[in-house]
Amino acid sequence: MGNTIEVLIVEDDMRIAQIHEKFLEQIEGFKTIGMSHTIEEAKIWLDTIKPDLILLDIYFADNLGTELIDYIRKKDMDTDIILITAAAEVEIVKKAYASGVIDFLLKPLTLQRFNECLLKYKEKKTILNSTDRLQAEDIKKLWNNLTYAGELEKGSNPKGIDSVTKEKVVTYIQNCDEGITAEKLGNEIGISRTTARRYLEHLMHEKVIFVEHIYGYVGRPERRYFIKK
């Protein structure tokens, strides 16, 4: 590896994955060595290239990102994980914390926050690789606060979820008997596809809506959201 930190990007949205790759290119000492858009594909990458770091989302068509966290821990891989996700539910944050996830970045993401997180990780990695015995100041740096330090209270909307927009999304889905995709919802109510997905997945974990994978004639299955009756 040398001094270069090798990174695998695991993100189901190809455009967002490419943005993360561009962000990484601007930070010295990091190199993207792979990109995966499903959990099963990510497992193949992990078994093949054994990256130093994974930038991991939570929601995928085939499984949750927490499944990959479990896979890494069960195989005792020396791979660190930073979550970059719209998932702000307490159970997911607890799972990440208990599983030793290095940091947690909540979407929507800025370049500044991305840089701060990765540079903090690089500093910790350097400390751990520099000596066999750490000083008190080094240990303090290793256990410094996560980049994502917001408190999530039960019953409250997480950062990035606006009550007015949330109600608008629910009202729209109630009139969609055949379900709706994030892309179509975004077009219909005037928000981006990424923002639409954030609201949809938040509502799904609140058990207001549910998701089904609709298979067409070609291509990947379509992820459609339905209101719970």
N, C-alpha and C positions, 0 to 999 in steps of 0.2 A: 504493500500500500504506500510506503514512504510517508510523506507528510500530507498526502491527499486523502480527504475523507470521501469515500465512494458511496453514492446515494442512489437508492431505488425509489422512484416516485410511483406510488400506488393510488391512483385517482381515476374514477370512472368517467369523468368528463375530460375528453382529450384536450380541449382548449385550455382548461384550467391546469392540466398537467404540463402543457407546453409553457404556460405562464410561469409555473414554479421552476421549470427548467431554465427559463430566461433569467429569473431572479437568481438562481444558483450560479449562473455564469458570471454574475457581477460580484460574487464573493470569493475572494482568494482562498484556495485550499479545499474547495469542494468540486466534485466531478459527478455528473449524472451518468450512471453506467447502465441504467435500464428504466423502462416505463411499463407499467401494467395497468389495465383497465378492468380487471376482474380479480377476485380473490384466488381462484384456482390458478390463474396465470401467474399471480404474484408468488404462489408457493413454488412453482417451477423455477422462477427467477431466483428465489431464495436458495433453493437446493443447488442451483448451478453456479451463481456468482458470489453468494455470501457477502452482501454489502455491509458497510459499517453502519449505515443509517437508512431508515425508511421514513419517507414523508407519506403519511397514511390518512386517507379519508375513512369515513365510517360506512356510508351507504353505497352499496353496490347491487347490481341486478342479481348476482348469484349468492350473495351472503353479506354479513356485516363485517366491518374491519376488525371488530373484536375477535372474530374467528381467526384472523391472521395473527393477532397478538398471542392468542392461546397456542397457535401452531409454533410460533417462534419460541415461546417459553417451554413447551413440551420437548422440543428438539434441543433445548439449551444452546441456542445460537447466540453468538456474541454480536448481536445486531441491536442497535438502539432504535427507538421509535419516537417520532414526533407526530402527533395528530394534528392535521389541518382539516377542519371539518365544520359543518354548520350544526352538528349534533351537540346540544348543550344540556341534554337531559341529565339529571343528577346520577342516575344509574350508570350511564356511559362514562361520566367523569370519574365516578368511584371505581369503575372497572379499570379505567386507564391508570389511575393513581395506584391502585393495588397491584397492577401488573408491571409497575416500574417504567411506565411511559415517561420519557425524558421531559417533554413539554407538550403544551396544548395550545394551538392557535385556532381561534374561532373566526370562521368566515363571516362577513367579507373581510378579506385580508389586504393590508397595505404593504408596499415594498419595505417601508421603515420597520414595521413590526416583524416582517419576515427576516430582515437583516439582523435585527436585535436578537431574535431567537437563535438563528444559526450561528452568529458570532459568540453568543453565550455558550452554546453547545460546544463550539470549537475550543473555547477557553477551558471548559471542563475536561474535554478530551485531552487537551495538552497537559493539564495538571495530572491526570491519571496516568499518562504515559511518560511523565518526566522523572519519576523517582519511585523507590520502593516504600518510602515512608513520607507521609504528608505532614505539613505544618498545620497548626490550628487555623490560620487564615485561609489556607487552601481548602480545608474541610468546610469552612463557612461558605466559601464560594460555591462548592459543589451542592450544598443544600440551600442555596439562595432561592427566592420565590420564583415560581414559574412565570413565563411571559403572560399566560392567561391566569390572572389572579382574581377575576370577578367571582362573586359569590352568587350561587344559584339558589333561589328560594322556591320551595314548592308552591305551585299555584301562580307564580309570576312568569312573565315572558322573558326569555333570555335576551341578551344583547343581539340586536339585528332583527328582532321581531316586534313590529309595531302593531298595536291593538286594532287600529282602524283598517290597516291592510289585511290583517289576519281575518277580521270579520268579513271583509270584501271577498277574500278567497273562499271562505266557508260558504257564503251566500251563493257564489258562482258555482261551486261544485255541487251544491244541492240541486241545481237545475240541469246537471249533466248525467243523465241516466246511463250513458255508455262510458262514463269515466272521462278523465282528461289527463293529458301529459303535461309535464312542466313547461315544455316549449309552447304548447297551445295556450295554456293558462297565461303565460307571460304576454303573449301576443294579444290576448283578449282583454286583459285588464291593465296593460301598459307598464309591465315590469320586465326585467331581464329574465332569461331562462334560469340563471343561477339563483336569483332572488326567489323566483317561483318555487324552485326545488327546496330552498331553505324553509319556506313557509309550509309547503306540502309535507315535508319530512318531519317538521315540528308538530304539525297537526296529526300526523300518523302516530307519533309517539305519545301524543295526548289521547290517542284512541278515538279521535273525532272522525278520521278517515282511515281507509285501508288501501293497500296497493295490490294490483294483480299484474302479472306479466302476460301480455297478449302477443301470441305468436302469429306473424304474418307469413307470406310466401317466401320472403327472402330477408336476410339481414338479422340483426339482433332483435330479441323480443322487445316489445314496446311496454314501457312502464307506465301504467295508467292508475290514477287515484280515484277512489269512489268514497262517497259519504257513507258513514255507518248509519243504518236505519234504526 
